[in-house]
């Protein structure tokens, strides 16, 4: 059986200052670091002596979350650009207010791009898909993946066997610090134990 745990990075500076996240490289807040430490402690207690591999987006807020978790297991996270948040192009480094006032295209389909130099949701799906397949086909039994809200909502859809066009009908999007558990049985069936569990950020 394969056990996959996804973690949405904890509170980042951009959650507190009104700025866009995307590919802007924000640090965690001190509160976010404490949340990540709590997630690590709770996962370590739950997984005990399981052999774990941790993959993470290479953006700071995810990387720092993963590092707090990984040190409880005595390992280093493996950084993957494929796990970065969706690239919103020219609005990176701008405020959320600027984004709202300057959107070039309202996203009505998965092929629309909010900004011409950014990614559509199909682009992000296609970026993530090879990594998803690599994890699903690997012999790794316990996998922790630390990423971002938009990317993990795409992961959730893939895991449930949905196609990219389903995105605007089914959006399984969670809050910062949400932890989800997925189990793939020996029969190949995809099971979901829980989605976006916020109890892990508590001592």
C-alpha positions as CSV (number, residue, x, y, z in Angstrom):
1,X,0.0,0.0,0.0
2,X,1.2,3.5,-0.8
3,X,0.5,6.3,1.7
4,X,0.7,9.9,0.3
5,X,0.5,12.9,2.5
6,X,0.1,16.3,1.1
7,X,0.8,19.5,3.1
8,X,-0.1,23.0,2.0
9,X,2.7,25.3,3.2
10,X,1.9,27.2,6.4
11,X,1.4,30.9,7.0
12,X,3.7,32.9,4.7
13,X,4.5,36.6,4.7
14,X,2.3,37.1,1.7
15,X,-0.7,35.9,3.7
16,X,-0.2,38.9,6.0
17,X,0.9,41.8,3.7
18,X,-1.7,41.6,0.9
19,X,0.8,40.6,-1.8
20,X,0.5,37.9,-4.5
21,X,2.1,34.5,-3.7
22,X,2.6,32.7,-7.0
23,X,6.3,32.5,-8.0
24,X,7.3,35.4,-5.6
25,X,9.6,33.9,-3.1
26,X,8.1,34.7,0.3
27,X,9.4,33.4,3.7
28,X,7.2,31.8,6.3
29,X,6.1,34.1,9.2
30,X,7.2,33.1,12.7
31,X,3.7,31.8,13.2
32,X,4.0,29.8,10.0
33,X,7.3,28.2,11.3
34,X,5.5,27.1,14.5
35,X,2.7,25.7,12.5
36,X,5.1,23.7,10.3
37,X,6.9,22.4,13.4
38,X,3.6,21.2,14.8
39,X,2.8,19.4,11.6
40,X,6.2,17.7,11.7
41,X,5.7,16.6,15.3
42,X,2.2,15.3,14.7
43,X,3.2,13.4,11.5
44,X,6.2,11.9,13.2
45,X,4.1,10.6,16.0
46,X,1.6,9.2,13.6
47,X,4.1,7.7,11.1
48,X,6.5,6.6,13.9
49,X,9.4,4.5,12.2
50,X,8.0,4.5,8.7
51,X,10.6,5.2,6.0
52,X,9.5,8.6,4.6
53,X,10.6,10.6,1.6
54,X,9.6,14.3,1.5
55,X,9.2,16.2,-1.8
56,X,8.7,20.0,-1.8
57,X,8.3,23.0,-4.0
58,X,11.6,24.9,-4.1
59,X,9.8,28.2,-3.3
60,X,10.9,29.4,0.1
61,X,7.5,29.2,1.9
62,X,7.1,25.5,0.9
63,X,10.8,24.7,1.3
64,X,10.8,26.1,4.9
65,X,7.6,24.2,5.7
66,X,9.2,21.0,4.4
67,X,12.4,21.6,6.3
68,X,10.6,21.9,9.6
69,X,8.8,18.6,8.9
70,X,11.9,16.8,7.5
71,X,14.1,17.6,10.5
72,X,11.7,15.6,12.7
73,X,12.4,12.6,10.5
74,X,16.2,13.2,10.2
75,X,16.1,13.7,6.5
76,X,16.3,16.4,3.9
77,X,13.4,17.3,1.5
78,X,13.8,16.8,-2.2
79,X,13.1,20.0,-4.0
80,X,11.0,20.0,-7.1
81,X,10.2,22.9,-9.4
82,X,7.2,20.9,-10.6
83,X,5.6,21.5,-7.2
84,X,5.8,25.3,-7.5
85,X,2.6,27.3,-7.3
86,X,0.9,28.4,-10.5
87,X,2.9,31.1,-12.2
88,X,0.8,34.2,-12.6
89,X,3.4,36.1,-14.7
90,X,3.7,39.8,-14.4
91,X,1.7,40.2,-11.2
92,X,4.4,38.3,-9.3
93,X,5.8,40.9,-6.8
94,X,2.6,42.9,-7.0
95,X,-0.3,43.3,-4.5
96,X,-3.5,41.3,-4.7
97,X,-5.2,44.7,-5.2
98,X,-3.0,45.3,-8.3
99,X,-3.9,41.9,-9.6
100,X,-7.6,42.5,-9.3
101,X,-7.3,45.9,-11.0
102,X,-5.1,44.7,-13.9
103,X,-6.3,41.2,-14.9
104,X,-5.9,40.8,-18.6
105,X,-8.3,37.8,-19.0
106,X,-11.0,36.4,-16.8
107,X,-10.4,32.7,-16.4
108,X,-13.5,30.9,-17.7
109,X,-11.8,27.8,-19.0
110,X,-8.6,25.9,-18.0
111,X,-6.8,27.3,-21.0
112,X,-7.3,31.0,-20.1
113,X,-4.4,32.9,-18.6
114,X,-5.0,35.7,-16.2
115,X,-1.9,37.3,-17.5
116,X,-0.4,36.6,-20.9
117,X,3.0,35.6,-19.5
118,X,1.6,33.4,-16.8
119,X,0.3,29.8,-16.7
120,X,-3.1,28.6,-17.4
121,X,-4.5,25.8,-15.2
122,X,-3.9,23.4,-18.0
123,X,-0.2,24.5,-18.1
124,X,0.1,23.9,-14.4
125,X,-1.6,20.5,-14.8
126,X,0.8,19.5,-17.5
127,X,3.8,20.6,-15.4
128,X,2.6,18.6,-12.4
129,X,1.5,15.4,-14.3
130,X,4.9,13.8,-14.9
131,X,5.8,14.2,-11.2
132,X,2.4,12.8,-10.1
133,X,3.0,9.7,-12.3
134,X,6.5,9.3,-11.0
135,X,5.2,9.2,-7.4
136,X,2.3,6.9,-8.2
137,X,4.6,4.4,-10.1
138,X,7.5,4.5,-7.5
139,X,8.2,1.9,-4.9
140,X,8.1,4.6,-2.2
141,X,5.5,3.6,0.4
142,X,5.2,6.8,2.5
143,X,5.5,10.0,0.6
144,X,5.0,13.6,2.0
145,X,4.5,16.3,-0.6
146,X,4.7,20.0,0.4
147,X,3.3,22.4,-2.1
148,X,0.8,25.3,-2.6
149,X,-3.0,25.6,-2.7
150,X,-3.5,25.8,-6.5
151,X,-1.1,23.0,-7.2
152,X,-2.5,20.7,-4.5
153,X,-6.0,21.3,-5.8
154,X,-4.7,20.0,-9.1
155,X,-3.1,17.0,-7.4
156,X,-6.4,16.2,-5.7
157,X,-8.2,16.2,-9.0
158,X,-5.6,13.9,-10.6
159,X,-5.7,11.5,-7.7
160,X,-9.5,11.3,-7.9
161,X,-9.2,10.4,-11.6
162,X,-10.8,13.7,-12.8
163,X,-9.6,15.4,-16.0
164,X,-8.2,18.9,-16.2
165,X,-11.5,20.2,-17.7
166,X,-13.3,19.3,-14.4
167,X,-11.4,22.1,-12.5
168,X,-14.1,24.7,-12.6
169,X,-16.8,22.2,-11.6
170,X,-14.8,20.5,-8.8
171,X,-12.3,22.5,-6.8
172,X,-10.8,20.8,-3.8
173,X,-8.8,23.7,-2.4
174,X,-7.6,24.0,1.1
175,X,-6.2,26.5,3.6
176,X,-2.5,27.1,4.6
177,X,-1.4,24.2,6.8
178,X,-3.9,21.7,5.6
179,X,-2.8,18.1,5.7
180,X,-4.4,15.4,3.5
181,X,-3.9,11.6,3.5
182,X,-4.3,9.4,0.5
183,X,-3.9,5.6,0.4
184,X,-3.5,3.5,-2.7
185,X,-4.3,-0.1,-1.9
186,X,-2.7,-3.2,-3.4
187,X,-5.8,-3.4,-5.5
188,X,-4.9,-0.1,-7.1
189,X,-7.9,1.6,-5.6
190,X,-7.4,5.3,-4.7
191,X,-8.7,6.0,-1.2
192,X,-8.9,9.3,0.6
193,X,-8.6,9.3,4.4
194,X,-9.0,13.0,4.9
195,X,-8.6,16.3,3.1
196,X,-7.1,19.5,4.5
197,X,-7.1,18.4,8.1
198,X,-6.2,21.5,10.2
199,X,-5.7,19.6,13.4
200,X,-2.0,19.0,12.5
201,X,-1.0,22.6,13.2
202,X,-2.0,22.3,16.8
203,X,0.3,21.0,19.6
